[in-house]
Amino acid sequence: MRRFGSERIIVDSSADWGISDPLAVPKTANLMLRKGIDPVDVKKVSYQNAVDAYSQSGQFNESDWLEPDSIDQRELFEGNSVLRGQKPVVESDSEMVQN
């Protein structure tokens, strides 16, 4: 970061490739903050640069997690449910309701 700046760096992880640490990105961000890297640059390399790069495909949108669809576990996906006997959760207006 100090040598190359924050414009073209992405701190990313690949939690689907063998043994990995799903907290690697926040741990790295925390280390950068402790080492005196500007919080604006830490956010850029550990979040914003990835959003900007991956969203160019049109298939990746920050709104997918900032404005998620409501949840209705009563709905099936291709005729299947993952509930296995549990009561379905229905989320409406940011409120979780057990049915």
VOTIBA-333188 format. One record per atom (N, C-alpha, C): residue in three letters; residue number from 1; atom name; x, y, z. Coordinates in Angstrom, 1 decimal. Layout:
<nodes>
{node "ALA" NUM "CA" {X Y Z}};
...
</nodes>
This chain:
<nodes>
{node "MET" 1 "N" {0.8 -1.2 0.0}};
{node "MET" 1 "CA" {0.0 0.0 0.0}};
{node "MET" 1 "C" {0.9 1.2 0.0}};
{node "ARG" 2 "N" {1.9 1.3 0.9}};
{node "ARG" 2 "CA" {2.7 2.4 0.9}};
{node "ARG" 2 "C" {3.5 2.6 -0.4}};
{node "ARG" 3 "N" {3.9 1.5 -1.0}};
{node "ARG" 3 "CA" {4.7 1.6 -2.2}};
{node "ARG" 3 "C" {3.9 1.9 -3.5}};
{node "PHE" 4 "N" {2.7 1.2 -3.6}};
{node "PHE" 4 "CA" {1.9 1.3 -4.8}};
{node "PHE" 4 "C" {0.6 2.1 -4.7}};
{node "GLY" 5 "N" {0.2 2.5 -3.5}};
{node "GLY" 5 "CA" {-1.0 3.2 -3.4}};
{node "GLY" 5 "C" {-2.2 2.3 -3.3}};
{node "SER" 6 "N" {-3.4 2.9 -3.3}};
{node "SER" 6 "CA" {-4.6 2.1 -3.1}};
{node "SER" 6 "C" {-5.5 2.1 -4.4}};
{node "GLU" 7 "N" {-5.1 2.7 -5.5}};
{node "GLU" 7 "CA" {-5.9 2.8 -6.6}};
{node "GLU" 7 "C" {-6.2 1.4 -7.4}};
{node "ARG" 8 "N" {-5.2 0.6 -7.4}};
{node "ARG" 8 "CA" {-5.3 -0.6 -8.2}};
{node "ARG" 8 "C" {-5.0 -1.9 -7.4}};
{node "ILE" 9 "N" {-5.3 -1.9 -6.2}};
{node "ILE" 9 "CA" {-5.1 -3.1 -5.3}};
{node "ILE" 9 "C" {-6.5 -3.5 -4.8}};
{node "ILE" 10 "N" {-6.7 -4.8 -4.7}};
{node "ILE" 10 "CA" {-7.8 -5.4 -4.1}};
{node "ILE" 10 "C" {-7.4 -6.5 -3.1}};
{node "VAL" 11 "N" {-7.7 -6.3 -1.8}};
{node "VAL" 11 "CA" {-7.5 -7.4 -0.9}};
{node "VAL" 11 "C" {-8.8 -8.2 -0.9}};
{node "ASP" 12 "N" {-8.6 -9.5 -1.4}};
{node "ASP" 12 "CA" {-9.7 -10.4 -1.7}};
{node "ASP" 12 "C" {-9.4 -11.7 -1.0}};
{node "SER" 13 "N" {-10.4 -12.6 -1.0}};
{node "SER" 13 "CA" {-10.2 -13.9 -0.5}};
{node "SER" 13 "C" {-10.8 -14.9 -1.4}};
{node "SER" 14 "N" {-10.5 -16.2 -1.3}};
{node "SER" 14 "CA" {-11.1 -17.2 -2.1}};
{node "SER" 14 "C" {-11.5 -18.4 -1.1}};
{node "ALA" 15 "N" {-12.5 -18.1 -0.4}};
{node "ALA" 15 "CA" {-12.9 -19.1 0.7}};
{node "ALA" 15 "C" {-13.4 -20.4 0.1}};
{node "ASP" 16 "N" {-13.6 -20.5 -1.2}};
{node "ASP" 16 "CA" {-14.1 -21.7 -1.8}};
{node "ASP" 16 "C" {-12.9 -22.6 -2.3}};
{node "TRP" 17 "N" {-11.7 -22.2 -2.1}};
{node "TRP" 17 "CA" {-10.6 -23.0 -2.7}};
{node "TRP" 17 "C" {-9.8 -23.6 -1.5}};
{node "GLY" 18 "N" {-10.2 -24.8 -1.1}};
{node "GLY" 18 "CA" {-9.5 -25.5 0.0}};
{node "GLY" 18 "C" {-9.6 -24.8 1.3}};
{node "ILE" 19 "N" {-8.6 -25.1 2.2}};
{node "ILE" 19 "CA" {-8.6 -24.5 3.5}};
{node "ILE" 19 "C" {-8.3 -23.0 3.4}};
{node "SER" 20 "N" {-9.1 -22.2 4.0}};
{node "SER" 20 "CA" {-8.9 -20.8 4.0}};
{node "SER" 20 "C" {-9.5 -20.1 5.2}};
{node "ASP" 21 "N" {-9.2 -18.9 5.4}};
{node "ASP" 21 "CA" {-9.7 -18.1 6.6}};
{node "ASP" 21 "C" {-10.7 -17.1 6.1}};
{node "PRO" 22 "N" {-12.0 -17.3 6.4}};
{node "PRO" 22 "CA" {-13.0 -16.4 5.9}};
{node "PRO" 22 "C" {-12.9 -15.0 6.5}};
{node "LEU" 23 "N" {-12.0 -14.8 7.5}};
{node "LEU" 23 "CA" {-11.8 -13.5 8.1}};
{node "LEU" 23 "C" {-10.5 -12.9 7.6}};
{node "ALA" 24 "N" {-9.9 -13.4 6.6}};
{node "ALA" 24 "CA" {-8.6 -12.9 6.1}};
{node "ALA" 24 "C" {-8.7 -11.4 5.7}};
{node "VAL" 25 "N" {-9.8 -11.0 5.0}};
{node "VAL" 25 "CA" {-9.9 -9.6 4.5}};
{node "VAL" 25 "C" {-10.1 -8.7 5.7}};
{node "PRO" 26 "N" {-11.0 -8.9 6.6}};
{node "PRO" 26 "CA" {-11.1 -8.0 7.8}};
{node "PRO" 26 "C" {-9.8 -8.0 8.6}};
{node "LYS" 27 "N" {-9.2 -9.1 8.8}};
{node "LYS" 27 "CA" {-7.9 -9.2 9.5}};
{node "LYS" 27 "C" {-6.8 -8.3 8.8}};
{node "THR" 28 "N" {-6.8 -8.4 7.5}};
{node "THR" 28 "CA" {-5.8 -7.6 6.8}};
{node "THR" 28 "C" {-6.1 -6.2 6.9}};
{node "ALA" 29 "N" {-7.4 -5.8 6.8}};
{node "ALA" 29 "CA" {-7.8 -4.4 6.9}};
{node "ALA" 29 "C" {-7.4 -3.9 8.3}};
{node "ASN" 30 "N" {-7.7 -4.7 9.3}};
{node "ASN" 30 "CA" {-7.3 -4.3 10.7}};
{node "ASN" 30 "C" {-5.8 -4.1 10.8}};
{node "LEU" 31 "N" {-5.0 -5.0 10.3}};
{node "LEU" 31 "CA" {-3.6 -4.8 10.3}};
{node "LEU" 31 "C" {-3.1 -3.6 9.6}};
{node "MET" 32 "N" {-3.7 -3.2 8.5}};
{node "MET" 32 "CA" {-3.4 -2.0 7.8}};
{node "MET" 32 "C" {-3.7 -0.8 8.6}};
{node "LEU" 33 "N" {-4.8 -0.8 9.3}};
{node "LEU" 33 "CA" {-5.2 0.3 10.2}};
{node "LEU" 33 "C" {-4.2 0.4 11.3}};
{node "ARG" 34 "N" {-3.8 -0.7 11.9}};
{node "ARG" 34 "CA" {-2.9 -0.7 13.0}};
{node "ARG" 34 "C" {-1.5 -0.2 12.5}};
{node "LYS" 35 "N" {-1.2 -0.4 11.3}};
{node "LYS" 35 "CA" {0.1 0.1 10.7}};
{node "LYS" 35 "C" {0.1 1.5 10.2}};
{node "GLY" 36 "N" {-1.1 2.2 10.5}};
{node "GLY" 36 "CA" {-1.2 3.6 10.1}};
{node "GLY" 36 "C" {-1.6 3.9 8.7}};
{node "ILE" 37 "N" {-2.2 2.9 8.0}};
{node "ILE" 37 "CA" {-2.7 3.2 6.7}};
{node "ILE" 37 "C" {-4.0 4.0 6.8}};
{node "ASP" 38 "N" {-4.2 5.0 6.0}};
{node "ASP" 38 "CA" {-5.4 5.8 6.1}};
{node "ASP" 38 "C" {-6.7 5.0 5.9}};
{node "PRO" 39 "N" {-7.7 5.1 6.8}};
{node "PRO" 39 "CA" {-8.9 4.4 6.7}};
{node "PRO" 39 "C" {-9.6 4.5 5.4}};
{node "VAL" 40 "N" {-9.5 5.6 4.7}};
{node "VAL" 40 "CA" {-10.1 5.7 3.4}};
{node "VAL" 40 "C" {-9.4 4.8 2.4}};
{node "ASP" 41 "N" {-8.1 4.6 2.5}};
{node "ASP" 41 "CA" {-7.4 3.7 1.6}};
{node "ASP" 41 "C" {-7.6 2.3 2.0}};
{node "VAL" 42 "N" {-7.8 2.0 3.3}};
{node "VAL" 42 "CA" {-8.1 0.6 3.7}};
{node "VAL" 42 "C" {-9.5 0.2 3.1}};
{node "LYS" 43 "N" {-10.5 1.1 3.2}};
{node "LYS" 43 "CA" {-11.8 0.8 2.7}};
{node "LYS" 43 "C" {-11.7 0.6 1.2}};
{node "LYS" 44 "N" {-10.9 1.4 0.5}};
{node "LYS" 44 "CA" {-10.8 1.3 -0.9}};
{node "LYS" 44 "C" {-10.2 -0.1 -1.4}};
{node "VAL" 45 "N" {-9.2 -0.5 -0.7}};
{node "VAL" 45 "CA" {-8.5 -1.8 -1.2}};
{node "VAL" 45 "C" {-9.3 -3.0 -0.6}};
{node "SER" 46 "N" {-10.0 -2.9 0.5}};
{node "SER" 46 "CA" {-10.7 -4.1 1.0}};
{node "SER" 46 "C" {-12.2 -4.1 0.7}};
{node "TYR" 47 "N" {-12.7 -3.1 0.0}};
{node "TYR" 47 "CA" {-14.1 -3.1 -0.4}};
{node "TYR" 47 "C" {-14.4 -2.4 -1.7}};
{node "GLN" 48 "N" {-14.1 -1.1 -1.8}};
{node "GLN" 48 "CA" {-14.6 -0.3 -2.9}};
{node "GLN" 48 "C" {-14.0 -0.7 -4.2}};
{node "ASN" 49 "N" {-12.7 -1.0 -4.2}};
{node "ASN" 49 "CA" {-12.1 -1.3 -5.5}};
{node "ASN" 49 "C" {-12.7 -2.6 -6.1}};
{node "ALA" 50 "N" {-13.0 -3.6 -5.2}};
{node "ALA" 50 "CA" {-13.6 -4.8 -5.6}};
{node "ALA" 50 "C" {-15.0 -4.6 -6.2}};
{node "VAL" 51 "N" {-15.7 -3.8 -5.5}};
{node "VAL" 51 "CA" {-17.1 -3.4 -6.0}};
{node "VAL" 51 "C" {-17.0 -2.8 -7.3}};
{node "ASP" 52 "N" {-16.1 -1.8 -7.5}};
{node "ASP" 52 "CA" {-16.0 -1.1 -8.8}};
{node "ASP" 52 "C" {-15.6 -2.1 -9.9}};
{node "ALA" 53 "N" {-14.6 -2.9 -9.6}};
{node "ALA" 53 "CA" {-14.1 -3.8 -10.6}};
{node "ALA" 53 "C" {-15.2 -4.9 -11.0}};
{node "TYR" 54 "N" {-15.7 -5.6 -10.0}};
{node "TYR" 54 "CA" {-16.6 -6.7 -10.2}};
{node "TYR" 54 "C" {-18.0 -6.2 -10.8}};
{node "SER" 55 "N" {-18.4 -5.0 -10.5}};
{node "SER" 55 "CA" {-19.7 -4.6 -10.9}};
{node "SER" 55 "C" {-19.7 -4.2 -12.4}};
{node "GLN" 56 "N" {-18.5 -4.1 -13.0}};
{node "GLN" 56 "CA" {-18.5 -3.8 -14.5}};
{node "GLN" 56 "C" {-19.2 -4.9 -15.3}};
{node "SER" 57 "N" {-19.3 -6.1 -14.8}};
{node "SER" 57 "CA" {-20.0 -7.2 -15.6}};
{node "SER" 57 "C" {-21.5 -7.0 -15.6}};
{node "GLY" 58 "N" {-22.0 -6.2 -14.7}};
{node "GLY" 58 "CA" {-23.5 -6.0 -14.7}};
{node "GLY" 58 "C" {-24.2 -7.1 -13.9}};
{node "GLN" 59 "N" {-23.4 -8.1 -13.4}};
{node "GLN" 59 "CA" {-24.0 -9.2 -12.6}};
{node "GLN" 59 "C" {-23.7 -9.1 -11.2}};
{node "PHE" 60 "N" {-23.0 -8.1 -10.8}};
{node "PHE" 60 "CA" {-22.6 -7.9 -9.4}};
{node "PHE" 60 "C" {-23.0 -6.5 -9.0}};
{node "ASN" 61 "N" {-23.9 -6.3 -8.1}};
{node "ASN" 61 "CA" {-24.4 -5.0 -7.7}};
{node "ASN" 61 "C" {-24.4 -4.8 -6.2}};
{node "GLU" 62 "N" {-23.8 -3.7 -5.7}};
{node "GLU" 62 "CA" {-23.7 -3.4 -4.3}};
{node "GLU" 62 "C" {-25.1 -3.5 -3.7}};
{node "SER" 63 "N" {-26.1 -3.1 -4.4}};
{node "SER" 63 "CA" {-27.5 -3.1 -3.9}};
{node "SER" 63 "C" {-28.0 -4.5 -3.5}};
{node "ASP" 64 "N" {-27.3 -5.5 -4.1}};
{node "ASP" 64 "CA" {-27.7 -6.9 -3.8}};
{node "ASP" 64 "C" {-27.7 -7.1 -2.3}};
{node "TRP" 65 "N" {-26.7 -6.6 -1.6}};
{node "TRP" 65 "CA" {-26.6 -6.8 -0.1}};
{node "TRP" 65 "C" {-27.0 -5.6 0.7}};
{node "LEU" 66 "N" {-27.0 -4.4 0.1}};
{node "LEU" 66 "CA" {-27.4 -3.2 0.8}};
{node "LEU" 66 "C" {-29.0 -3.1 0.8}};
{node "GLU" 67 "N" {-29.6 -3.6 -0.2}};
{node "GLU" 67 "CA" {-31.1 -3.6 -0.3}};
{node "GLU" 67 "C" {-31.5 -5.0 -0.7}};
{node "PRO" 68 "N" {-31.3 -6.0 0.2}};
{node "PRO" 68 "CA" {-31.7 -7.4 -0.2}};
{node "PRO" 68 "C" {-33.2 -7.6 -0.3}};
{node "ASP" 69 "N" {-33.5 -8.6 -1.2}};
{node "ASP" 69 "CA" {-34.9 -9.0 -1.3}};
{node "ASP" 69 "C" {-35.4 -9.5 0.0}};
{node "SER" 70 "N" {-36.7 -9.5 0.2}};
{node "SER" 70 "CA" {-37.2 -10.0 1.5}};
{node "SER" 70 "C" {-37.1 -11.5 1.4}};
{node "ILE" 71 "N" {-37.2 -12.1 2.6}};
{node "ILE" 71 "CA" {-37.0 -13.6 2.7}};
{node "ILE" 71 "C" {-38.4 -14.2 3.0}};
{node "ASP" 72 "N" {-38.7 -15.2 2.3}};
{node "ASP" 72 "CA" {-39.9 -16.0 2.6}};
{node "ASP" 72 "C" {-39.6 -17.5 2.3}};
{node "GLN" 73 "N" {-39.2 -18.1 3.4}};
{node "GLN" 73 "CA" {-38.7 -19.5 3.3}};
{node "GLN" 73 "C" {-39.9 -20.5 3.0}};
{node "ARG" 74 "N" {-41.1 -20.0 2.9}};
{node "ARG" 74 "CA" {-42.2 -20.8 2.5}};
{node "ARG" 74 "C" {-42.1 -21.1 1.0}};
{node "GLU" 75 "N" {-41.4 -20.2 0.3}};
{node "GLU" 75 "CA" {-41.3 -20.4 -1.2}};
{node "GLU" 75 "C" {-40.2 -21.5 -1.4}};
{node "LEU" 76 "N" {-40.5 -22.3 -2.4}};
{node "LEU" 76 "CA" {-39.6 -23.3 -2.8}};
{node "LEU" 76 "C" {-38.7 -22.9 -4.0}};
{node "PHE" 77 "N" {-37.5 -23.5 -4.1}};
{node "PHE" 77 "CA" {-36.6 -23.2 -5.2}};
{node "PHE" 77 "C" {-36.6 -24.5 -6.1}};
{node "GLU" 78 "N" {-37.2 -24.4 -7.2}};
{node "GLU" 78 "CA" {-37.3 -25.6 -8.1}};
{node "GLU" 78 "C" {-37.9 -26.8 -7.4}};
{node "GLY" 79 "N" {-38.9 -26.5 -6.6}};
{node "GLY" 79 "CA" {-39.6 -27.5 -5.9}};
{node "GLY" 79 "C" {-39.0 -28.0 -4.6}};
{node "ASN" 80 "N" {-37.9 -27.4 -4.2}};
{node "ASN" 80 "CA" {-37.1 -27.9 -3.0}};
{node "ASN" 80 "C" {-37.1 -26.9 -1.9}};
{node "SER" 81 "N" {-36.9 -27.4 -0.7}};
{node "SER" 81 "CA" {-36.7 -26.6 0.5}};
{node "SER" 81 "C" {-35.5 -27.1 1.3}};
{node "VAL" 82 "N" {-34.9 -26.2 2.0}};
{node "VAL" 82 "CA" {-33.7 -26.6 2.8}};
{node "VAL" 82 "C" {-34.1 -26.6 4.3}};
{node "LEU" 83 "N" {-35.4 -26.5 4.6}};
{node "LEU" 83 "CA" {-35.8 -26.3 6.0}};
{node "LEU" 83 "C" {-35.7 -27.6 6.8}};
{node "ARG" 84 "N" {-35.9 -28.8 6.2}};
{node "ARG" 84 "CA" {-35.8 -30.1 6.8}};
{node "ARG" 84 "C" {-36.6 -30.1 8.2}};
{node "GLY" 85 "N" {-37.9 -29.7 8.1}};
{node "GLY" 85 "CA" {-38.7 -29.8 9.3}};
{node "GLY" 85 "C" {-38.8 -28.5 10.2}};
{node "GLN" 86 "N" {-37.9 -27.5 9.9}};
{node "GLN" 86 "CA" {-37.9 -26.3 10.6}};
{node "GLN" 86 "C" {-39.1 -25.4 10.2}};
{node "LYS" 87 "N" {-39.5 -24.5 11.1}};
{node "LYS" 87 "CA" {-40.5 -23.5 10.7}};
{node "LYS" 87 "C" {-39.9 -22.5 9.8}};
{node "PRO" 88 "N" {-40.6 -22.2 8.7}};
{node "PRO" 88 "CA" {-40.0 -21.2 7.8}};
{node "PRO" 88 "C" {-40.0 -19.8 8.4}};
{node "VAL" 89 "N" {-39.0 -19.0 8.0}};
{node "VAL" 89 "CA" {-38.8 -17.6 8.4}};
{node "VAL" 89 "C" {-39.3 -16.8 7.3}};
{node "VAL" 90 "N" {-40.1 -15.8 7.6}};
{node "VAL" 90 "CA" {-40.7 -14.8 6.7}};
{node "VAL" 90 "C" {-40.2 -13.4 7.1}};
{node "GLU" 91 "N" {-39.5 -12.7 6.3}};
{node "GLU" 91 "CA" {-39.0 -11.4 6.6}};
{node "GLU" 91 "C" {-39.8 -10.4 5.8}};
{node "SER" 92 "N" {-40.4 -9.4 6.5}};
{node "SER" 92 "CA" {-41.1 -8.4 5.8}};
{node "SER" 92 "C" {-40.8 -7.0 6.5}};
{node "ASP" 93 "N" {-40.5 -6.0 5.7}};
{node "ASP" 93 "CA" {-40.2 -4.7 6.3}};
{node "ASP" 93 "C" {-39.1 -4.8 7.3}};
{node "SER" 94 "N" {-38.0 -5.5 7.0}};
{node "SER" 94 "CA" {-36.8 -5.7 7.9}};
{node "SER" 94 "C" {-37.2 -6.3 9.2}};
{node "GLU" 95 "N" {-38.2 -7.0 9.3}};
{node "GLU" 95 "CA" {-38.6 -7.6 10.5}};
{node "GLU" 95 "C" {-38.7 -9.1 10.3}};
{node "MET" 96 "N" {-38.1 -9.9 11.2}};
{node "MET" 96 "CA" {-38.1 -11.3 11.1}};
{node "MET" 96 "C" {-39.3 -11.8 11.8}};
{node "VAL" 97 "N" {-40.1 -12.7 11.2}};
{node "VAL" 97 "CA" {-41.3 -13.2 11.8}};
{node "VAL" 97 "C" {-41.3 -14.7 11.6}};
{node "GLN" 98 "N" {-41.5 -15.5 12.7}};
{node "GLN" 98 "CA" {-41.5 -17.0 12.6}};
{node "GLN" 98 "C" {-42.9 -17.4 12.3}};
{node "ASN" 99 "N" {-43.2 -18.2 11.3}};
{node "ASN" 99 "CA" {-44.5 -18.8 11.0}};
{node "ASN" 99 "C" {-44.5 -20.2 11.3}};
</nodes>
